[in-house]
Amino acid sequence: MALADMQVPPYKVTIFSGIGCSGKTPHFIKTYGIHTLHGRVLPFAQGAKLANPELEVIAVGGDGDGLGIGAGHFVSAGRRNVDMVYIIFNNAVYGLTKGQAAPTLKLGMKTKSLPQPNVNNSVNPIALALVAGFTFLARGYSYDVRHLKDLIGKAVAHKGLAFIDVQQPCPTYNDINTKEWFQGLDNIDPKTNKAMPRMYKLEETGYDGVVHDPNEINQKMAQVIEKSNEWDDKIPIGIFYQNEHVPTYQERITSRIPDYMENAPAAQQIADKNGKAITNIDRLLSDLQVDK
């Protein structure tokens, strides 16, 4: 819906997915789609964006896919700041393989398929993305579709690497962080005797995560850490951080190869009319050579 609202033609969008319940996402959306390997969605997606900068590239995956086996790629992607979007479907379990504890499951929690409570500390996806170098950080909720759609639209429009952590209950294996739990049905206000929803929107509190001036980066980063650690009774959703003062990876390449954007790899002719390769990597190698 976000891409449709932005009037982005389907042929200009490619959605990449990893392995897990989220892996079927490209099958349900009318764009180009590529179902990749477990934990490797970011290298595939970044490669496509660098080869064809005109594409809108969105990578999706689960919390285990992105923060477990794919954690190294997650951190490396932040350092590059490729202009694309990465969305994690966060349900705190490995839902495709019967509900083992994923990296985001809180310490001491015991979901229905665990024989014992989780003995590992959990990963904070927002904080990890911040220190890795992602320049747009947001959290959404799968049952607040309109708000999530708006977040995706803003992430696509962002100049740089955008990350959205989507809280998405697993009705099969996570019997703790359920839809009812997020609704606060177990969190009753003693004064009104009504449920107190756990989710609240950052933008409705006056929170401002946008870096308007590079001098305020440290202040903005500190408030991200504080807000991203809120959990249990109050869970913030919305945009935690946005910083467009950091050069994108495409801009860094252009500083070395001035015509990169106009003559990106996907736009280059690689064979003649008979199919014979005509590529010559000598120029590319010379462009990337470091002067002694």
N, C-alpha and C positions, 0 to 999 in steps of 0.2 A: 504493500500500500504506500509506503514512504517513497519508493522509486516512482510509482505511478503518479503520486502527487507532485513530484519534482519533474515529471514529464521526461524522464530518462528513457530513451528507446531500449527495448529489451536486448537488441543486438549489441548494445554498448555496455552491457553488464555481464560479468561472470561471477558466479558464486561457487566457492570451493568449500568442501566439507571434509572433515576427518572421519574417524571410525567411531561408532557408537549410535545412540538413539538419534543424535543430531545429524548423522551422516546422510539421511534421506532428504535433507532440506532442499538440495538443488533439484530433486525430482518433482518438487511441488511448486516450483516458481518458474514462470515463463521467461527464462533468460538462458544464456549459456551456463552449464553447470558441470563441475568436475568433482567426482568422489575420489578422494586421495587416500593416503595411507595413515595408519594410526600415529598421531602425534606430529605429522609432517605437513599439515595443511598450510602453515605459514610459509615455508620455503616455496611450495607450489604457487601460492597466491602472490607472493612478492615477485617471483620470477615472471609471472604473467604481467604484472603491473609494470615492471621495469622493461619488459619486451615491448609492451604496448601501453604507453602512458595515457592514451585516450580512453582506455577501459575504466569503468567503475568496478573495482574489485572488492568483493566482500567475502571474507573467510568466516566460517562458522565451525564450532566444535563443542564438545562437552568439557566439563571441568577436569575430568581425568585425562582426556585427550590433550588439552592445552596446558594444564598445570602439573601433570604427572609426566608421562613419557615425552610430552612436547615442551616441557618447561625451558629447556635450553634454547629452543627456537623462539619461545615467547620473549625471553630476555634479549636475545640477539636482535629480534625484530624491533624492540623498543629503541635500541641503539641506532638503528638505521633511520627510523621515522619515514618509511615509505608511505606515500599518500594513498591510504586504503583503510578499510574497516575490518575489525576482528570482533566477532560476537561469540561469547561463551554462554552456553546453556548450562546453568549451574544448579544441579539438584543434589550435590554432595554425595552421590553414589555412582558406581559403575552400573547403570541400569541395564545395559545390553547383556552383561555377564552375571546377572542375578544379584546385584546390589552390594558388591564389596565397597568398603570405605574409599571414597575419592579424596583428593587432597584438600577439599574444602569442608569435609565433615569435621565438626567441632570435637575437640578432645573430650572423651568420656561419653559420647553419644553411642547408643546401641540401637541401630535400626533393625528391622525384623529379620534380615538375613545374616546378621553378624552374631556369631556364637558368644562373643565377649564385647564389651564397650571398646570404642576406638582408643588406641593407645598413642596416637600421633597428634601433635599439634596441627591445626589447620592453616592453610595458606590464605592470606588476605589478597584476593585478586587485584583489587583497586590499588592497594599499597605497593604490591609487586610491580604492577604496570607503571606506577608513578616513578619508582626508583630505576626501572629499566629504561625509561625515556619516552613512553607513550605520551602524546601531546593532547589527547582528548580522552577523558575518563568519565564513564557514566554507569549507572546501574538502573535497570528496569525490572519490571515484574510482568510475567507472562499473562496474568489475568487482568492487567491494566493495559489493554491493547492500544488504546488511543495514545496514552502517554508514551508507551514503548515505540509506537510508530513515529512520534515526534522526535524521540531520541535518535532513532535510526536515521531520520532525515537530516538532523543536525550533524550526526557523525559523518555521513556521506559528504555533506557540504564543507566539513572541516578540512583545512589544509595541513595534512600530516597524518600520522598513524592514530586512528581512533579505536578505542576499546569500549565495549559495552558488556557488563556483567549482568546477565539476565537471571534473576531468581525464578526458577521454573520447577515447581513441585513434581516429584516423581510419585504418582499415585500407587505404583506397584511395590516399590522397595523402600522408599523413605517415608516411614509412617510417623515421623516426628514433625518435620517441616512441611506440613500438608497445607492445602488451600485453606482449611479451617484454622490452622495455626497462624498463617499470615493474616487471616481475617480477625484474629484475636478472640476467637470464640472461647478460649480458655483464659482470657485476660479480661476479666470483668471489672468494670468501674464500680467500686462499692457505693458511690453516691448515686449513680444513675441506674445501676444494675444492667448496663449495656456493655456489649463487647467493645474493646478498644483495639482497632486495627493496628497492626505493628508497622505497616508501611506509612511513611509520610514523605511528601515531596519537598526537596531542598528549596526549590524556587518559591515555595509558599512561605518560607521562613525568612526570606531576605538574603539567603546565602548566595554569594557570588564567587564562582570558581574560575572566572575568566581572568587571565593575566593581561591586564591592560598596559602594563609597563614592565620591562624586564627587571626593574629594580624590586618588584614585589613578588618575584618567583618564590623566594624562600618562605615568605608569609603564606602564599597560596598553597605551597606544598605542605606546610605544617597543618593547615586546616583540613587538607585532604586526609592526612593520616588520622587526625582526630575523628573526623566524621566517618571514615571508612571502618573504624573499629567499633562503631555503635552497632549493637545487635540485641537480640532477645526482645525486650519490650518495645524498642523503637529502632526501626531500620530505615535509613534514608535512601530514597531513590531520586534520580535526576542526574544533572551534570555536576560532577565533583571538581573537574579541572579542565581548562582549555587554554592552550598556549600556542599561538601561531607565530611566535617570534623565533622559533627554532627552524633552521633550514630543513626542507624535506630532502630525502635521499636523491630525488630527481634533480633538485637544485644543486646538490653537491656534485652530481655527475656532470651537469651542464657546465659547472665551473672548470671542468677538465676537458670536456668534449662539447664545445659550444653549440653544435648543431644536433645534439642528442635528441631533443624533443621533436625537431622537425624530421630527423632521420633515424628514428628509433629502430631497433632490430626488426620489429614486426612490419615496418614499412619498407624494409630493404629487399631488393630483388635477390634471390639466392640461387636462381637457376635460369638458364635460357629457355627458349621455346621448346627445345628438345629435351628439357629436363636435366641438362648437364649443369653441375654446380659451377657457379661463377663467383662464389664468395672468396674474399681475400682478407685474412685476419691480420695482415701486416700492419695496416693503418691502426686497427684497434690496439694491437700490442704496443705500437709506438705512442699512441695517445695515453696509454696507461703506464708507460715507462717512467720511472722516477729519475729525475735528473741527478747525476752524480755531482 
